[in-house]
Amino acid sequence: MAVPNLDESSWPLVRVSWTGEVSADDIDAHFAAMKTLAQRGQRFGLVMSVVDLEYPTAALRKRVAEHLKVMGAQAKDVVVCNAHVVSSAAMRGILTAIYWVSPPPFLTKVFTDPAEAERWVQAQLRAPVG
């Protein structure tokens, strides 16, 4: 199981760390947690580390894309951005494929350096709305 670690200690910057092998239940739990955050009605940004995540299967990638379609409509006004931290070109490609199938209504960017990802999210959160 790859239940993500969710860290809200730097709100409105939220850190999510995935490790290990991901399951459908893990994905569902993650998007349920994201929905709960979005329901607060406060703008926030994500730094999502998938550095230690095993590559998800095609079925799991499809599940993520399906969740994104639903969540995108629900969270478009509160999720400012999502910075993914990756360690391989393959994972970068997986994210590109997911977002090609289901483009999110918020900014996304892929990084290899967690500190750079956090700086980018902080800059997006400070940017004027509109």
N, C-alpha and C positions, 0 to 999 in steps of 0.2 A: 504494500500500500504506500501511496505517496501523498498522504493527507498533507495539504500545504500548511505551513506555519504562517499565521497572519499576525503582523505586528503593527498595531495602531499607535504606538507610543510617540510617534512624531506627526500625529494628525495635523494637517490633512494629507501628509505623505504616508501612504500605507505600503508596507513591505510585505511581499508574499514570497516565500521560499518553498520550492518544490524539490523533493529528493526521492530517489528510488523509482520504483515501477508504479505508474499511474493506473487506476482502475476507473470504470464508469462511475462508481459510487464516489470516488475522490473528486471527479469532475463535477458531479451533481452537487456535492457538499461545497465545493469552491464557489460555484455560481449562486448557490443559496446564500452564502456569506456575503458575496458581492451585492446581491439584491438587498440584503439587510442593511449594508452600508449605504447603498443608494437611497433607500427609503428614509434615511435621516434628512434628506433634502439639502445636504451641505456638499459643496464642491470638494473633490479630493482627487489625488493622483496616485498611481500605482507604480511601484518598482517591483517587478516580478522576476525573481531569479529562477531560471530553469537549468542552471549550470550542472547540477547533480541529478537531473531527471533523466530517466531512461527514455529512449525515443518512443512516443506513443504510436500505437497501431493506427491504421487507416480508419478503422471504426471509431476509435477514440478521438481522432482528429475531426471526424465528421460530427461527433457529439459536441465537441467544443464549438465548432462552427454553428451548429444548431442553437446552442445556448447563447452564443454571441448575437444571433439574429433577434432573439427574444430580449435579451438584456440590453442590447443597443437601444431599442425603443424605450425601455424603462429608465435607462440611466444616462441618456444622452445629455441631459442638462446638469448632471452632477459629476460624472466621471470626466475629468479634464484631459487626462492622458494616461498612457500605459507605457512604461519603459521596461523592455525585456532585457535581462542580462543572460547572455548565452556564452558557451565556451567552444562552440563548433559551428562550422558552416552548415552542417547538416541540420542542426536545430534552427538556425536562421532560416533555412529553406522550408522547414516544416511550418514555422510561423508565417512566412510569406504565403505559403499555400493556404493555410487556414484563413488568413485575412483576404486572400483573393476570392475565396468562396463566400466569405461573410465579412465584408469590410465594416469595421467598427465606426461609430459616429464620433469617435474621439481620436486625438492624436496618438500615434504609436511610433515607437522608435526602438531599434535594437542596439544594444551596447555589449561590449566585453568587459568593461570596467564598472563595477557597482557604484563607485563614487561619482563617476561621470553621469551615470544614469540618474542618480539622486539629484545632482545639480540641475540636470535638464528638467526633471519633474518640478523641482522647486521654482525654476524660471517660468515654467508653464503656469504654475499656480499663482505666481505674482503678476502674470500678464493680464492686461485689461480684458474684461469679459465683453464679448460682442463681436 
